[in-house]
Amino acid sequence: MRVIAGEFRGRRLVAVKGCETRPILDRAKESLFGIIGDEIRGARVLDLFCGSGTMAIESLSRGAKSAVLVDISRGARTAAWRNITTLDIADRVEFIGADACRAVRKLAERSEQFDVVFVDPPYFGEFAGPVLTAIHDGGLLQREGLLVLRHHKKESPENQAVGWAVVRRRQIGDGILTFFRLPENSPTTTMTTDTETAERE
């Protein structure tokens, strides 16, 4: 894995050892950040199921202000902090080693809010619905913010995502990136779906 663009462009990142996580491929990451565009600059980022921290690190490289990384895996914490230390960005990062819903509740208690939220749970684990509900109920997303969920093409987590509006989908291989906003800011009529060819995930 590597950082695609920005301050740390080309820097290599270590992955979580073993098969407990599913790293996002460079092509999918490049596609995602191409869609997000300038929204990431100056943003406060929340990276749930962060693995080795690649999404948060890519965001910081592209000008995000700060990032909170969440993963219950000890291996993820080890890999993420190794990457964070190597890039010397510890002052812009917080790592919470906890279940995603529990971490979201903790952040809500602190009245934290984020401009961009990444959610990348294990496929077919039924994590997305509860996590998106917790984020919504906790008020973690800024009014104009964006939430990006990565899931398998055979999953339909938007059916469980109460209080959210789907504004775009991008299929890449077997994975889909679904983009959510708060309904008052994103009428569902703006939703687009597109597919691109990429390495299979």
Rosetta blueprint (number, residue, H / E / L):
1 M L
2 R E
3 V L
4 I L
5 A L
6 G L
7 E L
8 F L
9 R L
10 G L
11 R L
12 R E
13 L L
14 V L
15 A L
16 V L
17 K L
18 G L
19 C L
20 E L
21 T L
22 R L
23 P L
24 I L
25 L L
26 D H
27 R H
28 A H
29 K H
30 E H
31 S H
32 L H
33 F H
34 G H
35 I H
36 I H
37 G H
38 D H
39 E H
40 I H
41 R L
42 G L
43 A L
44 R E
45 V E
46 L E
47 D E
48 L E
49 F L
50 C L
51 G L
52 S L
53 G L
54 T H
55 M H
56 A H
57 I H
58 E H
59 S H
60 L H
61 S H
62 R L
63 G L
64 A L
65 K L
66 S E
67 A E
68 V E
69 L E
70 V E
71 D L
72 I L
73 S L
74 R H
75 G H
76 A H
77 R H
78 T H
79 A H
80 A H
81 W H
82 R H
83 N H
84 I H
85 T H
86 T H
87 L H
88 D L
89 I L
90 A H
91 D H
92 R H
93 V E
94 E E
95 F E
96 I E
97 G L
98 A L
99 D L
100 A H
101 C H
102 R H
103 A H
104 V H
105 R H
106 K H
107 L H
108 A H
109 E H
110 R L
111 S L
112 E L
113 Q L
114 F E
115 D E
116 V E
117 V E
118 F E
119 V E
120 D L
121 P L
122 P L
123 Y L
124 F L
125 G L
126 E L
127 F L
128 A H
129 G H
130 P H
131 V H
132 L H
133 T H
134 A H
135 I H
136 H H
137 D H
138 G H
139 G L
140 L L
141 L E
142 Q E
143 R E
144 E E
145 G E
146 L E
147 L E
148 V E
149 L E
150 R E
151 H E
152 H E
153 K L
154 K L
155 E L
156 S L
157 P H
158 E H
159 N H
160 Q H
161 A L
162 V L
163 G L
164 W L
165 A E
166 V E
167 V E
168 R E
169 R E
170 R E
171 Q E
172 I E
173 G L
174 D L
175 G E
176 I E
177 L E
178 T E
179 F E
180 F E
181 R E
182 L L
183 P H
184 E H
185 N H
186 S L
187 P L
188 T H
189 T H
190 T H
191 M L
192 T E
193 T E
194 D E
195 T E
196 E E
197 T L
198 A L
199 E L
200 R L
201 E L
